Amino acid sequence: MYEDVGRSLGTDYFHIADQLTPGERDVWRRTRDFVDEEVLPVINGYWERAEFPWPLIERLAKLDIVGDGIEGYGCPALSPIATGLIHMELNRGDGSLGTFLGVQAGLAMRSIAMLGTEAQRQRWLPDLARLRGIGAFALTEPLHGSDAVALETSAHRDGDTWILNGKKRWIGNGTIADVIVVWARGTADQQVKAFLVEPGSLGFAARRIDGKASLRAMWQAEIELTDVRVPESSRLPGARSFKDASAVLAGTRNTVAWAALGHATAAYEAAMDYCGQRVQFGKRLTGFQIVQERLVTMLAELCGMQLYCLRLGRLIEEGRLSDTIAALAKMHNTRKARQIIAEARDLLGGNGILLDFHVMRHMADMEAIHTYEGTQTIQTLIVGRDITGESAFA
């Protein structure tokens, strides 16, 4: 491993950089520099004010990293590992910024790319890739979080249009989006379908969810659809059942594992830096055996998360990533990230609760990431069903 690469890319004890192409290392370095130079100096203010960081989004557009590996349509050429590294680094900076990218590229854009027509891809993907437009993904409902397959939003065919009725909740970008992928159940065949809804449509209403103590610089919405008419040309023809929604979500669970790695990396690096400078009882904290033991344990867990992510990228390249493997990685990495961040907060003592040291922000944001795209419990049951052949779901 090149020593300068290791230093510029931060914690890399197992020489992960050696496994990357020059292009992947370049994407990693560019994204890390953006986080260090432009995100970290200002993000605490946005988080504390619960303000969406529009200037950072404008800068993000110029980095040419939005697309999650979608080919063509103005999307940057990114390998699965390069895509993961981007998610890792943005979340190392801030969970709200990382989640914004996850919704924009991993959910909205990927739904259109996987399930849409050529005309729909041409219409939306170039603008979304350049952040000239904002996308959202509306699946979760007020009464159906983990039980997403039970969605009640309805789609009734009326000639060449569809009439949508229902409510959605926790919809990232829902109040600022230019296009929203809305999932609904057809009244005639009871099959799940997806539609491209533009917020200006008659009968569409979105309200920002306030009072959040996690992902505060990311705006989620409650959405109500009242007899919203959508043309047949705005239906995603590839969405024929809930399995198609699950296919989109399986891809994002991969990037959530990378996102959790980003949060854990931020906490570990903050703890290392703090303990290397903080003097107590006449010497630096890093000189105490118990502190070294805790830092090494954190590093061991972090390296395990890195290797999970590297293998995920390789499996995607080989076309062998299953939804159960993605579920296991999401479950493992979000669980380990919570543990690492908790250790870091404790090592920082009283200063650990201050935004100045960043760890508390990551601790709060990790709670949302631990939950969305399927909770740890749901991911466990998905994998449990796979290895035992028995479903523990109702």
HELIX and SHEET records of a PDB file:
HELIX    1   1 GLU A    3  SER A    8  1                                   6    
HELIX    2   2 ILE A   16  GLN A   19  5                                   4    
HELIX    3   3 PRO A   22  PHE A   34  1                                  13    
HELIX    4   4 VAL A   35  VAL A   39  3                                   5    
HELIX    5   5 ILE A   43  ARG A   49  1                                   7    
HELIX    6   6 TRP A   54  LYS A   62  1                                   9    
HELIX    7   7 PRO A   80  GLY A   93  1                                  14    
HELIX    8   8 GLY A   95  LEU A  101  1                                   7    
HELIX    9   9 GLY A  102  MET A  109  3                                   8    
HELIX   10  10 ARG A  110  LEU A  115  1                                   6    
HELIX   11  11 GLU A  118  ALA A  129  1                                  12    
HELIX   12  12 ALA A  148  ALA A  150  5                                   3    
HELIX   13  13 GLU A  232  SER A  234  5                                   3    
HELIX   14  14 PHE A  242  GLN A  277  1                                  36    
HELIX   15  15 LEU A  285  GLY A  287  5                                   3    
HELIX   16  16 GLN A  289  GLU A  317  1                                  29    
HELIX   17  17 ASP A  323  LEU A  347  1                                  25    
HELIX   18  18 GLY A  349  ILE A  353  5                                   5    
HELIX   19  19 LEU A  355  PHE A  357  5                                   3    
HELIX   20  20 VAL A  359  THR A  371  1                                  13    
HELIX   21  21 GLN A  376  THR A  388  1                                  13    
SHEET    1   A 6 GLY A 135  ALA A 138  0                                        
SHEET    2   A 6 VAL A 179  GLY A 186  1                                        
SHEET    3   A 6 SER A 154  ASP A 158  1                                        
SHEET    4   A 6 THR A 161  GLY A 172 -1                                        
SHEET    5   A 6 GLN A 220  PRO A 231 -1                                        
SHEET    6   A 6 PHE A 204  ARG A 208 -1                                        
SHEET    1   B 3 GLY A 135  ALA A 138  0                                        
SHEET    2   B 3 VAL A 179  GLY A 186  1                                        
SHEET    3   B 3 VAL A 192  VAL A 197 -1                                        
SHEET    1   C 2 VAL A 279  GLN A 280  0                                        
SHEET    2   C 2 LYS A 283  ARG A 284 -1                                        
END                                                                             
